[in-house]
Amino acid sequence: MNILTINFGGIGDEIFFLPTIISLKKEFPEAKIALALEPRSKSVKDLTNLIDDLIFVDIKRKNKYIELLKLIFKARKGHFDIVISSGGNKFISILLWLTGIKKRYGYNTGKLSEILLTKTVPLNKNQYACDMYHDLINPLTDKKTFLPEINIEQQEKIPNSVLIHPGVSKMSIQKGMTKTITPEKWAETINMLLERNKKVILAGGPDDDECIQKILSRIDLNNNNFENFYGKTKNIRELAILIGKAEKFICSDSAPLHIAVAMKTKTYPIFGPTDDKKLIPQSDLIIPIKANDTCPIKPCLWEHRQTTCQSLDCLNISAEDIINKIN
């Protein structure tokens, strides 16, 4: 059996989608699974051995319809038995029907989806994102995978260590989505941890250079308890290993958070304008840090607006707040 799965989004979305792929593999152990995704998220293949093939669809380009047309042609040539696609756009059901794949599964977006798809499922956005994606395969299996699982073994912990990854994706920044505290507050947090004799490790990705440099300019780089790991993790797999080694992990609402869920590391993500109930599981290992503000529409990002507001009261989180939370 050949199964085509389609899930567009960032690397975090692909990590959310992993439980769906895992359950499919449990139900159809001999199946070959292909994943159609955006090129920016191709590193998900480094986290799992369950995906046999990647099909890149660059829907962020101006000629996105040509990209989707290429996907249709590849799907028709792929001899797939089943196609499963996320996304709440009404166009999805037309896309799946055009692939010619016999069994088609997606969200119910109206009468057209009920006609064109083999089976539709309700789109329930008011739940943990992994569960939302997993609903897609309820008609195919009773097996349930609750959390992302990645192909990296558990790591030996660095004693007394706190790993900090302050960054968010460059696309979020370009779109005006501020989802984390300032570099100054990150630096203050690091200094307070060092004062408490914690082993502090700072990491970040290529998008985080400006933030990291501001942080580094405000801390004692000669402190023996501080290690600058920025630029030393060459790929997402190496980052996952580093997260697995940390006793505690402080991060933003970003992809490293979801890796930490899979690595079962005690994690303290900073949450402001986004909904932590949809982005993290209910777990004693994942403890969100949030401001005690009175914003009447919090969380607002994606629920009420596409960019964050100017006041950012929801990110009025001090270094003391963070230290108190993790202690």
N, C-alpha and C positions, 0 to 999 in steps of 0.2 A: 504494500500500500504506500502511496505517495500522498503526503499532506502538505498543502501550502497554507502558511499562516501569514497574515498581513497586519503589521502594527507600525504606524508611523509615529515619530516623536523622537525625543532625545534619549540618551543612554539610560536615564532613569526610567523612562517608559518601558524600555526593553527589559530592564531588570524586573519591573512590575509584571511583565508578560511571561517571565520564566516559569512561574508555577503552572500556567496554562500549558506550556510546552512539556513540562515534566509530567503532568497528569496524562497528556496525550500519549506520551511514550510509555507510561505505565499501562494504559489501556491497549495500545497498539505497539508492543515492544519491537516488532520487526519493521515498523514503518520508517520510511525516510521522511524527514521533516525539513522543509525549506521555509525560510523567513524572509519576507519582503519588508524592507525597512529603509530609512534614510541613511545615506552614506555616513553622516556624522555619528551614527550609533553603531558602526560596524564592530567596535571593540567588544560588544557583548559576546562575540564568538570566542573571545579569550577567557570567558568566565564559565563556559559550559561546553560539553562534548555531545550534547543532544541535538544540535542544529547541524544538519548535513550540508546545507547550502544556503548562501545568502544571495538575495536578489536586491540590488540597489535601485531605489526610486527616489530621485532628488526632487521632491515636490516643493522645495523652497525656491527652485529656479523659476524664471519667468515662463519657461516653456513646460510647465508642470503637466499639462495635458498630453504633450508628446511623451513625457516620462511615464504617465499612466497608460498610454497606448502601448508603449514598449512592454510594460508589465503584462498587459493583456496578451500580447503575442508570446511572451515567455511562458505564461501560464498555460496557453493553448498547446505549446510545444512540450510542456513538462510532463504530460500524461498524469496529471494529479487526479486522485480519486475524491479528495475532500479539500475544500477551501474554507478557512475561518478568518474573519476580518474584524478587527475592532474599529471604532470610529462611529460617531453618531450622525454623520452626514448622510442625507437621503441618497446621495450619489453612490454610496458604497454598494447598495444592492444592485444597481445597474452595472457597476464595475464587476461584481462577482458573476453576474449573469453573463456578461460579455466574455468571461474567461472560458465559458463552455464546460466548466467543471460540474460534474453531475450533482454532487452534494455540496450545498452552500449554506454557511451558517454566519449569522451576524445579528446585530441589534435590531429590534423592532423600531423602525423610523416612520411607520405609517403603512397604509394599504399596499403601496408599491413593494415594500420590502416583504410583506406577507405573500405577495404573488410571485416575486422573483427568487426568493430564498427557500431552501428546503425547510429550514426551521429558523424562527427568530426567537430571541430572548429579550426580556425587558432590559433597558439600559438604566441601571440604578447607580447614579453617581454619588449617592450619599452613603458610601461605604469605603473601606480600605481599597485602594486602587487594584491590588492583586486580586481581591474578591470580585471586583467589577469585571476585570478581564476574564477571570475564571468562569464567570457565568456563561460565557460564550459556548463552552463545551459541556454544559449541563445536559443537553440532549444526546451527547455522545458517550458520557461516562459518569459513573457514580463516584469515581475516585476523586479525592480532593487533596490538593497541595496548598497549604495555607501561606507559606512564606517562600521567598526566593531561596534557591539552593544553587551554589556555584561549585565548580570543580576545583576547589582549593581546600586542602586539609586544614584543620585547626592548628593554630600556631602557638608556640610557647610564649607566654607573656613576658614583656619587659617589666621587671618589678617597679612599682611606684610611678608608672609612666602615664602621661596624658598626651595624646596626639591631638593636634589642632589642625583642621583644614578649613580655612575661612572662606574659600571661594565659592562662587556660583558660575554658571555658564556665561560665556560672553554674549550669547544670544539674548539671555535674560537682561543683561545690562543694556544692550543695544535697544531693546524694546521698552526700556524704562521700568523694569520690574526690579525694584530694590527689595531684596529678601533677607538681608543680613545686617549686622551691626557694622560700624565704621572700623577701619584699620586701627584707629587710635584706641578704640575699646578692646579690640583683639589684643593689641600690644599691652594694654593695662592688665588684661586678664592673664597674659603670659607672665608678666612681672609679678603679679600676686601669687601665681602658682610657684614661681621660682623662689619667692620669699618663704613659701611653705615647704621648700626642699623637694618639690616634685620634679621628676624627670620629664621635661617638656620637649616634645618633638613637633616641629612645624613643617607641614607639607602643603603642596599646592600644585595645580596644573598650569599649563601654558597660558590660560586665560587670567591667571591670578598674579601676574608679575607686578603690576602697579601696586596692588594691595600688599603683597608680600614685602616689597621694598619699603613701603611706609611702615610696616610692622617692624622690620629689621632695624630701621633707623631709630626706633624708640625702645629697644631692649638691649641688655648687656650681652653682646655676642660672645664674650669671654667667660661667661658663667658655665662652669663645668656640667651643670644640669640641663643646659640647653643644647639641642641639636637641630641644626638647620637641614632639613631633608628636602627642601624645595629643589626641584630639578633632578633629584636622585631616583625618583620612581619614573621609569621610562615608559610605562604603559599601565593600563587599568589593572592588570593582573598583579603587578608589583605593588600597586597602591593597595589592593585587597590584602595582600600578604602583610603589608605594614599595618593596616587597620587591625588585622587579626592579632598582631603582636602587642598592641596597646592594651593596657588595663582599662583605660577610659578614653573616650573619643568625643571631642567637641567639634561640631561642624555646623554648616548652614543647611538650609533646605535645598539639597542638591544631590547629585548621583552618589557621592561617597557615603551619604546617609544610608542609601538603600543597599550598598555593598556591606556596610556595617551590620545591617539586619541579617544578611546572609552569613556573615562571619561570626555572628552572635557575640559581638563586642558591646560592652556597656557604653551606650551612646547618649549624648546630650545635644540634640539639634536645636539651633536657634530658629524659632518660628515667629513670624510677624504677620504679614498680610495673607498668608496661605493657611489652609485648613489642615492642621496636624492630624485630625481624625481620619482624613482621607489618604494621608501620605505616610503614616506610620502605623504598624500593628499595635494592638493592645498587648503590651509586654513590659515586664519589669526591667528589661534590658534597654528599652528605649524611653527616655524621659525628656519630653519637650521642655524647653526654656522659653517662657513667654512673658511679655510685659503685662503689668497690672494696669492696663489702660481702660478707658471707658468708651472706646470707639463703638458707635451703635451698629455699624455694618461689618465689623470684624468677624470672620476673615473676609476681606473684600476682593482679593485678587482672583480673577476668573469668575467669581460669583456675582460681583457688582461692577467691576471695572477691569480693563485689560492692562492698565498700568497702575503703579502705586501712586498714592497721593503725596503731597508735598510735606505734610506735617510728620508723617511716619511715627505717630504716637505708639503704634503697635511694636516698634523696634526700640522703644525707650527702655533698654535693658542695660544695666550697669555691669561692670566687672564684678562688683560685689554680689549682684544677683546670680551671676554664673557660678562664682566660687561657692556661695551658700548652697546652691542647688546640687553641685557635684559632691559636696561634702556631706 
